[in-house]
Amino acid sequence: MAEDVFRKSLWSAVTPPGPDLPRLEGTVRADVAVVGGGLLGLSTALHLAEAGARVALIEGTEPGYGASGRNTGFVVPSLKAHVGPEAVRAALGPEGAERLYRLVDGSAETLFSVIDRLGIDCSAERTGWIQPAHSQAMVGALTIRAEQAAARGRPVRMLDATETARATGMTGYAGALLDPSGGQLNPLALVRGLVRAVGAAGAQVFARSPVEHVARTGAGFEVRTAHGAVRAERVILTTNALTGKLCPALSASFVPVFAHQMVTERLDPAA
């Protein structure tokens, strides 16, 4: 059923096929084994390989099968609206909070820079990101966030109700926060472009190879599938919600969230 849903998704319908990837068979040696072929795993493998590491990435189905290839495609350089700097500092401490905000603030620019550098065709558009406010109280909360972001050097600003309606085509919002660094893209095309880049950087990428077991072997690890194994000094799990029973302690931390996306043909602005 899940495989059928993936095949029928919008991105599967409009995205050219990715490269033909082998199944893991026999024993492969690497410096780092990356388990999971979504955006996190591919980015990790790419940067490790570009730094000179021998990398083997193992994907259970095909890259982008999970949320990485089925999300909305919005590039949102922000934490959740209700998570403010005070809460972040309380949870992570001043240094940890600063590191997180540097990561989030620069996330869109980092992503688009990688897309440009690698020449990935994924319909990337740097059109900005808008957080609308459904009430005056929300306008106040977003205004505080905009001021805090501006203090960190972020080019964000508030829109009034008229500007918000003009930008979105929707009336009724009391205002909005605009971050021009955001945008949108085709996430599955991004994933498939990254797969090619990871291979070009020298990493090995295996598909249709669900990992069944990870075990220590002397100074390293052995990552086993039904038909092969990777022996590596380090293992990085980038499976997120699809970890299954591979790491029970990690699996217990996930809370399922279901989202739905609706799509239309491109609309005529004058209609």
CORPEJO-V783902 format. One record per backbone hydrogen bond with DSSP energy under -1.0 kcal/mol. NH is the residue of the N-H (numbers start at 1). CO is the residue of the C=O. E is the energy in kcal/mol with one decimal. If there is no record, write none. Layout:
((NH/CO/E) (NH/CO/E))
This chain:
((5/1/-2.3) (6/2/-2.3) (7/3/-2.2) (8/4/-1.6) (9/6/-1.2) (13/9/-1.7) (14/10/-1.6) (15/11/-1.2) (26/227/-1.9) (28/229/-2.6) (30/231/-2.4) (31/54/-1.8) (32/54/-2.2) (33/234/-2.6) (34/56/-2.7) (35/236/-2.7) (36/58/-2.5) (42/38/-2.7) (43/39/-2.5) (44/40/-2.4) (45/41/-2.7) (46/42/-2.6) (47/43/-2.4) (48/44/-2.2) (49/45/-2.6) (50/46/-2.6) (51/47/-1.1) (52/49/-1.6) (53/48/-2.3) (56/32/-2.1) (57/204/-3.2) (58/34/-2.9) (59/206/-2.6) (65/62/-1.9) (69/66/-1.3) (75/183/-3.0) (78/76/-1.9) (83/80/-1.9) (88/84/-1.9) (89/85/-2.8) (90/86/-2.3) (91/87/-1.7) (92/88/-2.7) (93/89/-2.5) (97/93/-2.7) (98/94/-2.1) (99/95/-2.1) (100/96/-2.3) (101/97/-2.5) (102/98/-2.1) (103/99/-2.1) (104/100/-2.8) (105/101/-3.0) (106/102/-1.6) (107/104/-1.3) (110/106/-2.5) (111/107/-2.4) (112/108/-2.8) (113/109/-2.0) (114/110/-2.0) (115/111/-2.3) (116/112/-2.4) (117/113/-2.8) (118/114/-2.4) (120/115/-1.9) (122/120/-1.1) (125/184/-2.8) (127/125/-1.5) (128/182/-2.3) (129/179/-2.4) (131/177/-2.6) (133/175/-3.0) (139/135/-1.8) (140/136/-2.2) (141/137/-1.9) (142/138/-2.8) (143/139/-2.4) (144/140/-1.8) (145/141/-1.8) (146/142/-2.8) (147/143/-2.3) (148/144/-2.3) (149/145/-2.6) (150/146/-2.7) (151/147/-1.9) (153/150/-1.7) (154/149/-2.6) (156/154/-1.3) (157/178/-1.9) (159/176/-3.3) (164/160/-2.5) (165/161/-2.2) (166/162/-2.1) (167/163/-2.2) (168/164/-2.4) (169/165/-2.4) (174/133/-2.3) (176/159/-1.8) (177/131/-2.3) (178/157/-3.0) (179/129/-3.0) (182/179/-1.5) (183/75/-1.5) (184/125/-2.1) (185/73/-1.9) (186/122/-3.2) (190/186/-1.9) (191/187/-2.4) (192/188/-2.5) (193/189/-2.1) (194/190/-2.4) (195/191/-2.1) (196/192/-1.6) (197/193/-2.0) (198/194/-3.0) (199/195/-2.2) (200/196/-2.4) (201/197/-1.6) (202/199/-1.4) (203/198/-1.9) (204/55/-2.7) (206/57/-2.9) (207/22/-2.4) (208/61/-2.4) (209/59/-2.4) (212/224/-2.9) (213/224/-1.4) (215/222/-2.2) (217/220/-2.4) (220/217/-1.8) (221/232/-3.1) (222/215/-3.0) (223/230/-3.0) (224/213/-3.0) (225/228/-2.9) (229/26/-2.7) (230/223/-2.2) (231/28/-2.9) (232/221/-2.0) (234/31/-1.5) (236/33/-2.7) (238/35/-3.0) (242/239/-2.2) (243/240/-1.4) (246/243/-1.8) (251/247/-2.6) (252/248/-2.0) (253/250/-1.8) (254/251/-1.5) (271/268/-1.8))
